Amino acid sequence: KTQEDLALGERVSLADARERAQFGIEVPTIEGLEDPDVYQGRLGQVSFLYGSEEDPRLLITQIIGTGALEKLLSQETTVERVRVGPAEGAWLEGGEHVLFFPSTGPESQRLVGNTLLLQREDGVTVRIEADISKREAVRIFRSMR
């Protein structure tokens, strides 16, 4: 999928995204993830895209105030409740899935891969999506500052 297919919004600098955002944007501190392409989408969501627009390999999205979420899953998708420190959420692995946020509507799976979805204490929902293990996704989340 290309960046246009991902519908991430306007490409901006990290500084501009931080200035515009209504929440604290956190960035992974793991080597190789220091310099993402940054996008600001509708309703203030901020997305980090790693890889190229033609071949995205990791997508991290942060959005505030999404409220409770519902999941629409295929039979091939497994869901596991996850807690990482004070953050709570879910690990979605396997088949296609759609996430529904009451404030933004449905958001389909964007990349071929699994998804870690966690809500931080400050109310920001972080979505890490890639063809990676739960352990690696948690490692990326823990590194975010």
N, CA, C and O atoms as CSV, one atom per row, in Angstrom:
chain,resi,resn,atom,element,x,y,z
A,1,LYS,N,N,0.847,-1.185,0.000
A,1,LYS,CA,C,0.000,0.000,0.000
A,1,LYS,C,C,0.886,1.239,0.000
A,1,LYS,O,O,1.971,1.235,0.582
A,2,THR,N,N,0.423,2.291,-0.650
A,2,THR,CA,C,1.176,3.540,-0.666
A,2,THR,C,C,0.660,4.450,0.432
A,2,THR,O,O,-0.344,4.151,1.079
A,3,GLN,N,N,1.353,5.568,0.639
A,3,GLN,CA,C,0.938,6.528,1.655
A,3,GLN,C,C,-0.482,7.017,1.365
A,3,GLN,O,O,-1.272,7.208,2.289
A,4,GLU,N,N,-0.810,7.220,0.076
A,4,GLU,CA,C,-2.160,7.665,-0.263
A,4,GLU,C,C,-3.192,6.626,0.178
A,4,GLU,O,O,-4.255,6.984,0.685
A,5,ASP,N,N,-2.883,5.352,-0.012
A,5,ASP,CA,C,-3.787,4.290,0.421
A,5,ASP,C,C,-3.962,4.297,1.937
A,5,ASP,O,O,-5.025,3.943,2.448
A,6,LEU,N,N,-2.917,4.701,2.647
A,6,LEU,CA,C,-2.964,4.687,4.100
A,6,LEU,C,C,-3.778,5.850,4.660
A,6,LEU,O,O,-4.191,5.807,5.819
A,7,ALA,N,N,-4.014,6.887,3.860
A,7,ALA,CA,C,-4.819,8.047,4.272
A,7,ALA,C,C,-4.338,8.615,5.605
A,7,ALA,O,O,-5.116,8.758,6.548
A,8,LEU,N,N,-3.063,8.930,5.669
A,8,LEU,CA,C,-2.465,9.401,6.914
A,8,LEU,C,C,-2.613,10.903,7.130
A,8,LEU,O,O,-2.440,11.385,8.249
A,9,GLY,N,N,-2.927,11.639,6.084
A,9,GLY,CA,C,-3.058,13.086,6.213
A,9,GLY,C,C,-1.885,13.813,5.596
A,9,GLY,O,O,-1.248,13.322,4.664
A,10,GLU,N,N,-1.607,14.990,6.128
A,10,GLU,CA,C,-0.567,15.868,5.609
A,10,GLU,C,C,0.798,15.509,6.188
A,10,GLU,O,O,0.933,15.288,7.391
A,11,ARG,N,N,1.810,15.453,5.316
A,11,ARG,CA,C,3.168,15.213,5.811
A,11,ARG,C,C,3.693,16.490,6.438
A,11,ARG,O,O,3.626,17.561,5.836
A,12,VAL,N,N,4.216,16.372,7.655
A,12,VAL,CA,C,4.701,17.524,8.422
A,12,VAL,C,C,6.009,17.149,9.099
A,12,VAL,O,O,6.387,15.978,9.133
A,13,SER,N,N,6.694,18.143,9.633
A,13,SER,CA,C,7.877,17.849,10.444
A,13,SER,C,C,7.419,17.421,11.828
A,13,SER,O,O,6.294,17.713,12.235
A,14,LEU,N,N,8.290,16.729,12.548
A,14,LEU,CA,C,7.963,16.330,13.914
A,14,LEU,C,C,7.725,17.572,14.778
A,14,LEU,O,O,6.823,17.580,15.616
A,15,ALA,N,N,8.521,18.609,14.577
A,15,ALA,CA,C,8.350,19.858,15.346
A,15,ALA,C,C,6.971,20.463,15.097
A,15,ALA,O,O,6.307,20.898,16.038
A,16,ASP,N,N,6.532,20.494,13.825
A,16,ASP,CA,C,5.206,21.035,13.512
A,16,ASP,C,C,4.106,20.176,14.128
A,16,ASP,O,O,3.131,20.701,14.665
A,17,ALA,N,N,4.262,18.858,14.050
A,17,ALA,CA,C,3.260,17.965,14.638
A,17,ALA,C,C,3.163,18.202,16.143
A,17,ALA,O,O,2.067,18.251,16.701
A,18,ARG,N,N,4.303,18.347,16.787
A,18,ARG,CA,C,4.294,18.588,18.248
A,18,ARG,C,C,3.647,19.922,18.580
A,18,ARG,O,O,2.952,20.043,19.589
A,19,GLU,N,N,3.872,20.920,17.739
A,19,GLU,CA,C,3.289,22.238,17.981
A,19,GLU,C,C,1.775,22.204,17.805
A,19,GLU,O,O,1.054,22.863,18.555
A,20,ARG,N,N,1.285,21.450,16.834
A,20,ARG,CA,C,-0.146,21.395,16.526
A,20,ARG,C,C,-0.922,20.421,17.402
A,20,ARG,O,O,-2.113,20.619,17.641
A,21,ALA,N,N,-0.268,19.386,17.877
A,21,ALA,CA,C,-0.976,18.313,18.592
A,21,ALA,C,C,-1.546,18.796,19.915
A,21,ALA,O,O,-0.994,19.681,20.570
A,22,GLN,N,N,-2.662,18.190,20.289
A,22,GLN,CA,C,-3.308,18.492,21.567
A,22,GLN,C,C,-2.863,17.517,22.649
A,22,GLN,O,O,-3.499,17.418,23.698
A,23,PHE,N,N,-1.771,16.794,22.397
A,23,PHE,CA,C,-1.261,15.806,23.344
A,23,PHE,C,C,0.240,15.679,23.139
A,23,PHE,O,O,0.791,16.154,22.145
A,24,GLY,N,N,0.888,15.030,24.097
A,24,GLY,CA,C,2.322,14.810,24.002
A,24,GLY,C,C,2.634,13.682,23.034
A,24,GLY,O,O,2.248,12.536,23.263
A,25,ILE,N,N,3.329,14.004,21.957
A,25,ILE,CA,C,3.708,13.004,20.971
A,25,ILE,C,C,4.959,12.297,21.465
A,25,ILE,O,O,5.940,12.947,21.828
A,26,GLU,N,N,4.930,10.979,21.479
A,26,GLU,CA,C,6.091,10.189,21.885
A,26,GLU,C,C,6.674,9.496,20.666
A,26,GLU,O,O,5.948,9.049,19.779
A,27,VAL,N,N,8.016,9.414,20.638
A,27,VAL,CA,C,8.736,8.834,19.508
A,27,VAL,C,C,9.572,7.659,20.011
A,27,VAL,O,O,10.173,7.754,21.081
A,28,PRO,N,N,9.625,6.553,19.265
A,28,PRO,CA,C,10.479,5.429,19.669
A,28,PRO,C,C,11.942,5.857,19.751
A,28,PRO,O,O,12.404,6.695,18.977
A,29,THR,N,N,12.653,5.271,20.695
A,29,THR,CA,C,14.079,5.591,20.860
A,29,THR,C,C,14.962,4.416,20.463
A,29,THR,O,O,16.151,4.404,20.780
A,30,ILE,N,N,14.401,3.437,19.781
A,30,ILE,CA,C,15.149,2.262,19.326
A,30,ILE,C,C,15.949,2.631,18.076
A,30,ILE,O,O,15.450,3.323,17.189
A,31,GLU,N,N,17.191,2.161,18.019
A,31,GLU,CA,C,18.026,2.420,16.854
A,31,GLU,C,C,17.319,1.961,15.584
A,31,GLU,O,O,16.775,0.858,15.527
A,32,GLY,N,N,17.334,2.814,14.572
A,32,GLY,CA,C,16.671,2.522,13.311
A,32,GLY,C,C,15.274,3.110,13.220
A,32,GLY,O,O,14.684,3.139,12.140
A,33,LEU,N,N,14.734,3.583,14.348
A,33,LEU,CA,C,13.390,4.170,14.356
A,33,LEU,C,C,13.425,5.650,14.733
A,33,LEU,O,O,12.421,6.212,15.170
A,34,GLU,N,N,14.593,6.276,14.558
A,34,GLU,CA,C,14.755,7.663,15.000
A,34,GLU,C,C,14.149,8.685,14.053
A,34,GLU,O,O,13.813,9.786,14.489
A,35,ASP,N,N,13.996,8.365,12.778
A,35,ASP,CA,C,13.653,9.392,11.797
A,35,ASP,C,C,12.448,8.972,10.938
A,35,ASP,O,O,12.611,8.660,9.758
A,36,PRO,N,N,11.252,8.963,11.519
A,36,PRO,CA,C,10.083,8.535,10.743
A,36,PRO,C,C,9.590,9.648,9.816
A,36,PRO,O,O,9.901,10.821,10.019
A,37,ASP,N,N,8.825,9.269,8.807
A,37,ASP,CA,C,8.026,10.238,8.069
A,37,ASP,C,C,6.820,10.521,8.959
A,37,ASP,O,O,6.160,9.591,9.422
A,38,VAL,N,N,6.530,11.796,9.199
A,38,VAL,CA,C,5.484,12.191,10.139
A,38,VAL,C,C,4.296,12.757,9.365
A,38,VAL,O,O,4.456,13.561,8.447
A,39,TYR,N,N,3.102,12.318,9.757
A,39,TYR,CA,C,1.867,12.781,9.124
A,39,TYR,C,C,0.883,13.219,10.191
A,39,TYR,O,O,0.810,12.615,11.262
A,40,GLN,N,N,0.120,14.279,9.899
A,40,GLN,CA,C,-0.944,14.713,10.793
A,40,GLN,C,C,-2.257,14.554,10.048
A,40,GLN,O,O,-2.450,15.116,8.971
A,41,GLY,N,N,-3.157,13.778,10.642
A,41,GLY,CA,C,-4.413,13.459,9.977
A,41,GLY,C,C,-5.591,14.170,10.595
A,41,GLY,O,O,-5.460,15.040,11.456
A,42,ARG,N,N,-6.750,13.759,10.115
A,42,ARG,CA,C,-7.988,14.352,10.620
A,42,ARG,C,C,-8.112,14.097,12.110
A,42,ARG,O,O,-7.623,13.087,12.616
A,43,LEU,N,N,-8.746,14.984,12.791
A,43,LEU,CA,C,-8.956,14.889,14.237
A,43,LEU,C,C,-7.653,14.874,15.022
A,43,LEU,O,O,-7.622,14.431,16.170
A,44,GLY,N,N,-6.561,15.363,14.399
A,44,GLY,CA,C,-5.311,15.542,15.126
A,44,GLY,C,C,-4.452,14.312,15.303
A,44,GLY,O,O,-3.450,14.370,16.016
A,45,GLN,N,N,-4.806,13.191,14.678
A,45,GLN,CA,C,-3.963,12.013,14.842
A,45,GLN,C,C,-2.599,12.262,14.216
A,45,GLN,O,O,-2.481,12.960,13.209
A,46,VAL,N,N,-1.577,11.684,14.822
A,46,VAL,CA,C,-0.211,11.793,14.322
A,46,VAL,C,C,0.280,10.387,14.018
A,46,VAL,O,O,0.166,9.483,14.846
A,47,SER,N,N,0.829,10.213,12.815
A,47,SER,CA,C,1.311,8.897,12.394
A,47,SER,C,C,2.773,8.975,12.009
A,47,SER,O,O,3.221,9.947,11.401
A,48,PHE,N,N,3.508,7.937,12.372
A,48,PHE,CA,C,4.903,7.762,11.967
A,48,PHE,C,C,4.944,6.602,10.991
A,48,PHE,O,O,4.485,5.504,11.309
A,49,LEU,N,N,5.487,6.834,9.810
A,49,LEU,CA,C,5.602,5.806,8.797
A,49,LEU,C,C,7.078,5.487,8.591
A,49,LEU,O,O,7.885,6.382,8.341
A,50,TYR,N,N,7.421,4.220,8.695
A,50,TYR,CA,C,8.792,3.744,8.482
A,50,TYR,C,C,8.802,2.878,7.236
A,50,TYR,O,O,7.842,2.160,6.954
A,51,GLY,N,N,9.892,2.953,6.500
A,51,GLY,CA,C,9.962,2.293,5.206
A,51,GLY,C,C,9.717,3.359,4.157
A,51,GLY,O,O,9.941,4.543,4.412
A,52,SER,N,N,9.267,2.961,2.998
A,52,SER,CA,C,8.974,3.935,1.948
A,52,SER,C,C,7.472,4.013,1.755
A,52,SER,O,O,6.721,3.171,2.247
A,53,GLU,N,N,7.047,5.040,1.029
A,53,GLU,CA,C,5.619,5.165,0.748
A,53,GLU,C,C,5.121,3.980,-0.069
A,53,GLU,O,O,3.969,3.566,0.062
A,54,GLU,N,N,5.998,3.434,-0.917
A,54,GLU,CA,C,5.618,2.284,-1.732
A,54,GLU,C,C,5.674,0.978,-0.952
A,54,GLU,O,O,4.984,0.015,-1.287
A,55,ASP,N,N,6.501,0.953,0.091
A,55,ASP,CA,C,6.695,-0.282,0.854
A,55,ASP,C,C,6.758,0.024,2.351
A,55,ASP,O,O,7.814,-0.113,2.968
A,56,PRO,N,N,5.618,0.442,2.941
A,56,PRO,CA,C,5.625,0.731,4.379
A,56,PRO,C,C,5.869,-0.540,5.181
A,56,PRO,O,O,5.323,-1.595,4.859
A,57,ARG,N,N,6.704,-0.437,6.244
A,57,ARG,CA,C,7.004,-1.633,7.025
A,57,ARG,C,C,6.566,-1.512,8.479
A,57,ARG,O,O,6.444,-2.518,9.177
A,58,LEU,N,N,6.329,-0.285,8.937
A,58,LEU,CA,C,5.887,-0.062,10.318
A,58,LEU,C,C,5.086,1.223,10.349
A,58,LEU,O,O,5.485,2.229,9.763
A,59,LEU,N,N,3.953,1.184,11.036
A,59,LEU,CA,C,3.112,2.362,11.193
A,59,LEU,C,C,2.774,2.508,12.665
A,59,LEU,O,O,2.266,1.581,13.295
A,60,ILE,N,N,3.066,3.693,13.208
A,60,ILE,CA,C,2.710,4.010,14.593
A,60,ILE,C,C,1.795,5.220,14.544
A,60,ILE,O,O,2.161,6.257,13.992
A,61,THR,N,N,0.602,5.091,15.121
A,61,THR,CA,C,-0.364,6.182,15.134
A,61,THR,C,C,-0.711,6.514,16.575
A,61,THR,O,O,-0.881,5.624,17.408
A,62,GLN,N,N,-0.813,7.822,16.859
A,62,GLN,CA,C,-1.207,8.295,18.180
A,62,GLN,C,C,-2.385,9.248,18.005
A,62,GLN,O,O,-2.370,10.125,17.140
A,63,ILE,N,N,-3.413,9.060,18.846
A,63,ILE,CA,C,-4.585,9.931,18.798
A,63,ILE,C,C,-5.168,10.015,20.204
A,63,ILE,O,O,-5.142,9.046,20.964
A,64,ILE,N,N,-5.690,11.184,20.532
A,64,ILE,CA,C,-6.256,11.380,21.870
A,64,ILE,C,C,-7.778,11.322,21.823
A,64,ILE,O,O,-8.399,11.630,20.805
A,65,GLY,N,N,-8.352,10.927,22.931
A,65,GLY,CA,C,-9.786,11.031,23.121
A,65,GLY,C,C,-10.627,10.122,22.251
A,65,GLY,O,O,-11.735,10.495,21.866
A,66,THR,N,N,-10.134,8.948,21.933
A,66,THR,CA,C,-10.905,8.050,21.093
A,66,THR,C,C,-11.979,7.316,21.876
A,66,THR,O,O,-12.896,6.752,21.279
A,67,GLY,N,N,-11.886,7.311,23.187
A,67,GLY,CA,C,-12.875,6.597,23.987
A,67,GLY,C,C,-12.725,5.101,23.818
A,67,GLY,O,O,-11.705,4.611,23.332
A,68,ALA,N,N,-13.746,4.390,24.224
A,68,ALA,CA,C,-13.718,2.926,24.112
A,68,ALA,C,C,-13.680,2.533,22.650
A,68,ALA,O,O,-14.207,3.242,21.793
A,69,LEU,N,N,-13.057,1.404,22.370
A,69,LEU,CA,C,-13.019,0.949,20.992
A,69,LEU,C,C,-13.690,-0.398,20.877
A,69,LEU,O,O,-13.750,-1.174,21.830
A,70,GLU,N,N,-14.182,-0.651,19.709
A,70,GLU,CA,C,-14.772,-1.944,19.403
A,70,GLU,C,C,-13.938,-2.570,18.308
A,70,GLU,O,O,-13.313,-1.868,17.513
A,71,LYS,N,N,-13.928,-3.885,18.267
A,71,LYS,CA,C,-13.142,-4.595,17.260
A,71,LYS,C,C,-14.068,-5.452,16.414
A,71,LYS,O,O,-14.942,-6.144,16.937
A,72,LEU,N,N,-13.872,-5.399,15.114
A,72,LEU,CA,C,-14.556,-6.299,14.193
A,72,LEU,C,C,-13.471,-7.162,13.593
A,72,LEU,O,O,-12.585,-6.659,12.902
A,73,LEU,N,N,-13.531,-8.453,13.849
A,73,LEU,CA,C,-12.423,-9.334,13.514
A,73,LEU,C,C,-12.861,-10.471,12.609
A,73,LEU,O,O,-14.001,-10.931,12.661
A,74,SER,N,N,-11.933,-10.910,11.784
A,74,SER,CA,C,-12.196,-12.127,11.020
A,74,SER,C,C,-11.937,-13.322,11.926
A,74,SER,O,O,-11.373,-13.170,13.010
A,75,GLN,N,N,-12.336,-14.482,11.501
A,75,GLN,CA,C,-12.134,-15.685,12.306
A,75,GLN,C,C,-10.658,-16.005,12.476
A,75,GLN,O,O,-10.287,-16.712,13.413
A,76,GLU,N,N,-9.804,-15.496,11.584
A,76,GLU,CA,C,-8.376,-15.793,11.658
A,76,GLU,C,C,-7.636,-14.896,12.640
A,76,GLU,O,O,-6.467,-15.141,12.938
A,77,THR,N,N,-8.302,-13.859,13.147
A,77,THR,CA,C,-7.653,-12.911,14.047
A,77,THR,C,C,-7.766,-13.390,15.488
A,77,THR,O,O,-8.845,-13.769,15.944
A,78,THR,N,N,-6.647,-13.369,16.199
A,78,THR,CA,C,-6.676,-13.652,17.633
A,78,THR,C,C,-6.476,-12.335,18.374
A,78,THR,O,O,-5.743,-11.457,17.919
A,79,VAL,N,N,-7.133,-12.211,19.514
A,79,VAL,CA,C,-7.051,-11.000,20.323
A,79,VAL,C,C,-6.627,-11.396,21.726
A,79,VAL,O,O,-7.173,-12.323,22.323
A,80,GLU,N,N,-5.654,-10.680,22.232
A,80,GLU,CA,C,-5.161,-10.933,23.584
A,80,GLU,C,C,-5.117,-9.601,24.324
A,80,GLU,O,O,-4.567,-8.624,23.816
A,81,ARG,N,N,-5.688,-9.559,25.511
A,81,ARG,CA,C,-5.601,-8.347,26.342
A,81,ARG,C,C,-4.143,-8.158,26.753
A,81,ARG,O,O,-3.447,-9.122,27.072
A,82,VAL,N,N,-3.690,-6.900,26.742
A,82,VAL,CA,C,-2.293,-6.591,27.037
A,82,VAL,C,C,-2.235,-5.430,28.020
A,82,VAL,O,O,-3.025,-4.489,27.950
A,83,ARG,N,N,-1.287,-5.520,28.929
A,83,ARG,CA,C,-0.987,-4.409,29.840
A,83,ARG,C,C,0.514,-4.199,29.790
A,83,ARG,O,O,1.288,-5.138,29.974
A,84,VAL,N,N,0.922,-2.957,29.538
A,84,VAL,CA,C,2.339,-2.589,29.521
A,84,VAL,C,C,2.477,-1.425,30.489
A,84,VAL,O,O,2.157,-0.287,30.147
A,85,GLY,N,N,2.955,-1.709,31.700
A,85,GLY,CA,C,2.950,-0.690,32.744
A,85,GLY,C,C,1.512,-0.286,32.995
A,85,GLY,O,O,0.646,-1.149,33.135
A,86,PRO,N,N,1.236,1.021,33.054
A,86,PRO,CA,C,-0.143,1.464,33.278
A,86,PRO,C,C,-1.008,1.451,32.019
A,86,PRO,O,O,-2.223,1.625,32.111
A,87,ALA,N,N,-0.411,1.249,30.856
A,87,ALA,CA,C,-1.168,1.253,29.600
A,87,ALA,C,C,-1.886,-0.076,29.414
A,87,ALA,O,O,-1.327,-1.140,29.678
A,88,GLU,N,N,-3.144,0.001,28.951
A,88,GLU,CA,C,-3.935,-1.201,28.714
A,88,GLU,C,C,-4.424,-1.223,27.281
A,88,GLU,O,O,-4.641,-0.179,26.666
A,89,GLY,N,N,-4.593,-2.425,26.759
A,89,GLY,CA,C,-5.096,-2.526,25.404
A,89,GLY,C,C,-5.156,-3.954,24.930
A,89,GLY,O,O,-5.495,-4.866,25.685
A,90,ALA,N,N,-4.817,-4.142,23.643
A,90,ALA,CA,C,-4.955,-5.452,23.028
A,90,ALA,C,C,-3.877,-5.679,21.983
A,90,ALA,O,O,-3.342,-4.740,21.393
A,91,TRP,N,N,-3.571,-6.965,21.770
A,91,TRP,CA,C,-2.685,-7.425,20.703
A,91,TRP,C,C,-3.570,-8.170,19.714
A,91,TRP,O,O,-4.239,-9.135,20.084
A,92,LEU,N,N,-3.578,-7.730,18.461
A,92,LEU,CA,C,-4.358,-8.367,17.406
A,92,LEU,C,C,-3.391,-9.023,16.449
A,92,LEU,O,O,-2.488,-8.373,15.922
A,93,GLU,N,N,-3.581,-10.314,16.223
A,93,GLU,CA,C,-2.641,-11.074,15.398
A,93,GLU,C,C,-3.420,-11.956,14.433
A,93,GLU,O,O,-4.460,-12.520,14.773
A,94,GLY,N,N,-2.894,-12.056,13.231
A,94,GLY,CA,C,-3.494,-12.969,12.268
A,94,GLY,C,C,-4.267,-12.248,11.195
A,94,GLY,O,O,-3.727,-11.389,10.499
A,95,GLY,N,N,-5.542,-12.600,11.059
A,95,GLY,CA,C,-6.364,-12.141,9.941
A,95,GLY,C,C,-6.673,-10.660,9.942
A,95,GLY,O,O,-6.175,-9.897,10.771
A,96,GLU,N,N,-7.501,-10.277,8.999
A,96,GLU,CA,C,-7.907,-8.884,8.847
A,96,GLU,C,C,-8.743,-8.443,10.049
A,96,GLU,O,O,-9.437,-9.245,10.676
A,97,HIS,N,N,-8.657,-7.157,10.349
A,97,HIS,CA,C,-9.484,-6.611,11.409
A,97,HIS,C,C,-9.798,-5.159,11.107
A,97,HIS,O,O,-9.099,-4.498,10.340
A,98,VAL,N,N,-10.856,-4.682,11.721
A,98,VAL,CA,C,-11.243,-3.283,11.640
A,98,VAL,C,C,-11.395,-2.797,13.073
A,98,VAL,O,O,-12.001,-3.474,13.903
A,99,LEU,N,N,-10.843,-1.624,13.362
A,99,LEU,CA,C,-11.012,-1.007,14.668
A,99,LEU,C,C,-12.023,0.112,14.519
A,99,LEU,O,O,-11.973,0.869,13.549
A,100,PHE,N,N,-12.938,0.225,15.465
A,100,PHE,CA,C,-13.944,1.280,15.418
A,100,PHE,C,C,-13.775,2.144,16.649
A,100,PHE,O,O,-13.938,1.679,17.777
A,101,PHE,N,N,-13.445,3.413,16.424
A,101,PHE,CA,C,-13.365,4.389,17.503
A,101,PHE,C,C,-14.620,5.250,17.424
A,101,PHE,O,O,-14.898,5.816,16.367
A,102,PRO,N,N,-15.388,5.367,18.506
A,102,PRO,CA,C,-16.622,6.154,18.458
A,102,PRO,C,C,-16.425,7.559,17.918
A,102,PRO,O,O,-17.314,8.080,17.245
A,103,SER,N,N,-15.290,8.189,18.190
A,103,SER,CA,C,-15.108,9.576,17.760
A,103,SER,C,C,-14.614,9.712,16.325
A,103,SER,O,O,-14.733,10.787,15.738
A,104,THR,N,N,-14.061,8.645,15.745
A,104,THR,CA,C,-13.490,8.773,14.406
A,104,THR,C,C,-14.093,7.819,13.390
A,104,THR,O,O,-13.891,7.996,12.188
A,105,GLY,N,N,-14.816,6.829,13.836
A,105,GLY,CA,C,-15.382,5.863,12.907
A,105,GLY,C,C,-14.439,4.706,12.666
A,105,GLY,O,O,-13.432,4.563,13.360
A,106,PRO,N,N,-14.763,3.866,11.672
A,106,PRO,CA,C,-13.969,2.659,11.449
A,106,PRO,C,C,-12.604,2.951,10.835
A,106,PRO,O,O,-12.466,3.834,9.988
A,107,GLU,N,N,-11.607,2.205,11.270
A,107,GLU,CA,C,-10.266,2.291,10.716
A,107,GLU,C,C,-9.816,0.880,10.430
A,107,GLU,O,O,-9.662,0.082,11.354
A,108,SER,N,N,-9.602,0.553,9.168
A,108,SER,CA,C,-9.239,-0.814,8.831
A,108,SER,C,C,-7.742,-1.036,9.020
A,108,SER,O,O,-6.962,-0.090,9.134
A,109,GLN,N,N,-7.367,-2.299,9.050
A,109,GLN,CA,C,-5.960,-2.647,9.139
A,109,GLN,C,C,-5.258,-2.032,7.948
A,109,GLN,O,O,-5.741,-2.136,6.821
A,110,ARG,N,N,-4.124,-1.391,8.183
A,110,ARG,CA,C,-3.468,-0.646,7.117
A,110,ARG,C,C,-2.305,-1.398,6.502
A,110,ARG,O,O,-2.048,-1.257,5.307
A,111,LEU,N,N,-1.608,-2.180,7.276
A,111,LEU,CA,C,-0.442,-2.898,6.783
A,111,LEU,C,C,-0.676,-4.388,6.949
A,111,LEU,O,O,-1.501,-4.812,7.758
A,112,VAL,N,N,0.048,-5.169,6.183
A,112,VAL,CA,C,0.009,-6.602,6.422
A,112,VAL,C,C,0.796,-6.814,7.699
A,112,VAL,O,O,2.004,-6.579,7.728
A,113,GLY,N,N,0.139,-7.249,8.741
A,113,GLY,CA,C,0.858,-7.431,9.989
A,113,GLY,C,C,-0.063,-7.458,11.173
A,113,GLY,O,O,-1.285,-7.529,11.040
A,114,ASN,N,N,0.537,-7.401,12.319
A,114,ASN,CA,C,-0.173,-7.477,13.583
A,114,ASN,C,C,-0.268,-6.078,14.176
A,114,ASN,O,O,0.411,-5.156,13.724
A,115,THR,N,N,-1.117,-5.925,15.193
A,115,THR,CA,C,-1.336,-4.606,15.777
A,115,THR,C,C,-1.320,-4.674,17.294
A,115,THR,O,O,-1.991,-5.506,17.905
A,116,LEU,N,N,-0.536,-3.775,17.890
A,116,LEU,CA,C,-0.578,-3.539,19.335
A,116,LEU,C,C,-1.312,-2.230,19.523
A,116,LEU,O,O,-0.929,-1.207,18.954
A,117,LEU,N,N,-2.362,-2.259,20.319
A,117,LEU,CA,C,-3.196,-1.091,20.551
A,117,LEU,C,C,-3.251,-0.856,22.050
A,117,LEU,O,O,-3.781,-1.683,22.792
A,118,LEU,N,N,-2.700,0.278,22.502
A,118,LEU,CA,C,-2.648,0.563,23.931
A,118,LEU,C,C,-3.096,1.993,24.210
A,118,LEU,O,O,-2.823,2.909,23.434
A,119,GLN,N,N,-3.791,2.166,25.335
A,119,GLN,CA,C,-4.153,3.508,25.765
A,119,GLN,C,C,-3.268,3.887,26.935
A,119,GLN,O,O,-3.247,3.221,27.970
A,120,ARG,N,N,-2.525,4.995,26.741
A,120,ARG,CA,C,-1.649,5.510,27.794
A,120,ARG,C,C,-2.474,6.172,28.893
A,120,ARG,O,O,-3.662,6.440,28.714
A,121,GLU,N,N,-1.835,6.430,30.028
A,121,GLU,CA,C,-2.504,7.077,31.158
A,121,GLU,C,C,-3.052,8.453,30.804
A,121,GLU,O,O,-4.054,8.887,31.371
A,122,ASP,N,N,-2.392,9.150,29.856
A,122,ASP,CA,C,-2.830,10.493,29.477
A,122,ASP,C,C,-3.977,10.483,28.473
A,122,ASP,O,O,-4.364,11.539,27.973
A,123,GLY,N,N,-4.528,9.305,28.168
A,123,GLY,CA,C,-5.674,9.210,27.281
A,123,GLY,C,C,-5.323,9.063,25.814
A,123,GLY,O,O,-6.220,8.994,24.974
A,124,VAL,N,N,-4.034,9.014,25.481
A,124,VAL,CA,C,-3.614,8.851,24.095
A,124,VAL,C,C,-3.598,7.374,23.737
A,124,VAL,O,O,-3.020,6.556,24.453
A,125,THR,N,N,-4.239,7.043,22.623
A,125,THR,CA,C,-4.216,5.679,22.109
A,125,THR,C,C,-3.063,5.551,21.131
A,125,THR,O,O,-2.932,6.356,20.209
A,126,VAL,N,N,-2.223,4.537,21.331
A,126,VAL,CA,C,-1.070,4.277,20.470
A,126,VAL,C,C,-1.330,2.971,19.736
A,126,VAL,O,O,-1.658,1.951,20.341
A,127,ARG,N,N,-1.176,3.025,18.419
A,127,ARG,CA,C,-1.370,1.848,17.566
A,127,ARG,C,C,-0.061,1.574,16.840
A,127,ARG,O,O,0.437,2.424,16.102
A,128,ILE,N,N,0.495,0.385,17.053
A,128,ILE,CA,C,1.742,-0.029,16.398
A,128,ILE,C,C,1.384,-1.197,15.497
A,128,ILE,O,O,0.947,-2.248,15.966
A,129,GLU,N,N,1.572,-1.003,14.207
A,129,GLU,CA,C,1.151,-2.025,13.249
A,129,GLU,C,C,2.287,-2.376,12.304
A,129,GLU,O,O,2.854,-1.504,11.645
A,130,ALA,N,N,2.614,-3.656,12.244
A,130,ALA,CA,C,3.687,-4.136,11.359
A,130,ALA,C,C,3.700,-5.656,11.395
A,130,ALA,O,O,2.992,-6.282,12.184
A,131,ASP,N,N,4.504,-6.223,10.540
A,131,ASP,CA,C,4.687,-7.668,10.531
A,131,ASP,C,C,5.780,-8.008,11.539
A,131,ASP,O,O,6.886,-8.402,11.171
A,132,ILE,N,N,5.440,-7.846,12.834
A,132,ILE,CA,C,6.384,-8.088,13.923
A,132,ILE,C,C,5.687,-8.872,15.025
A,132,ILE,O,O,4.466,-9.027,15.021
A,133,SER,N,N,6.484,-9.364,15.970
A,133,SER,CA,C,5.937,-10.116,17.105
A,133,SER,C,C,5.382,-9.160,18.159
A,133,SER,O,O,5.691,-7.969,18.163
A,134,LYS,N,N,4.561,-9.703,19.045
A,134,LYS,CA,C,4.054,-8.914,20.164
A,134,LYS,C,C,5.208,-8.395,21.004
A,134,LYS,O,O,5.187,-7.249,21.453
A,135,ARG,N,N,6.211,-9.230,21.218
A,135,ARG,CA,C,7.369,-8.826,22.026
A,135,ARG,C,C,8.054,-7.597,21.421
A,135,ARG,O,O,8.401,-6.667,22.148
A,136,GLU,N,N,8.252,-7.585,20.096
A,136,GLU,CA,C,8.897,-6.455,19.437
A,136,GLU,C,C,8.012,-5.214,19.498
A,136,GLU,O,O,8.516,-4.110,19.707
A,137,ALA,N,N,6.699,-5.377,19.318
A,137,ALA,CA,C,5.789,-4.238,19.400
A,137,ALA,C,C,5.808,-3.622,20.804
A,137,ALA,O,O,5.817,-2.399,20.944
A,138,VAL,N,N,5.813,-4.460,21.836
A,138,VAL,CA,C,5.887,-3.978,23.211
A,138,VAL,C,C,7.216,-3.267,23.438
A,138,VAL,O,O,7.260,-2.243,24.121
A,139,ARG,N,N,8.302,-3.797,22.874
A,139,ARG,CA,C,9.614,-3.155,23.013
A,139,ARG,C,C,9.598,-1.754,22.398
A,139,ARG,O,O,10.156,-0.820,22.974
A,140,ILE,N,N,8.969,-1.603,21.244
A,140,ILE,CA,C,8.863,-0.297,20.603
A,140,ILE,C,C,8.028,0.637,21.489
A,140,ILE,O,O,8.414,1.784,21.713
A,141,PHE,N,N,6.894,0.152,21.991
A,141,PHE,CA,C,6.035,0.988,22.849
A,141,PHE,C,C,6.794,1.448,24.097
A,141,PHE,O,O,6.746,2.623,24.462
A,142,ARG,N,N,7.493,0.517,24.742
A,142,ARG,CA,C,8.238,0.870,25.965
A,142,ARG,C,C,9.326,1.906,25.700
A,142,ARG,O,O,9.680,2.675,26.594
A,143,SER,N,N,9.863,1.931,24.463
A,143,SER,CA,C,10.940,2.860,24.142
A,143,SER,C,C,10.448,4.278,23.857
A,143,SER,O,O,11.247,5.213,23.792
A,144,MET,N,N,9.150,4.436,23.688
A,144,MET,CA,C,8.622,5.735,23.261
A,144,MET,C,C,8.735,6.767,24.375
A,144,MET,O,O,8.340,6.533,25.517
A,145,ARG,N,N,9.294,7.931,23.997
A,145,ARG,CA,C,9.493,9.041,24.934
A,145,ARG,C,C,9.004,10.338,24.305
A,145,ARG,O,O,9.082,11.395,24.931
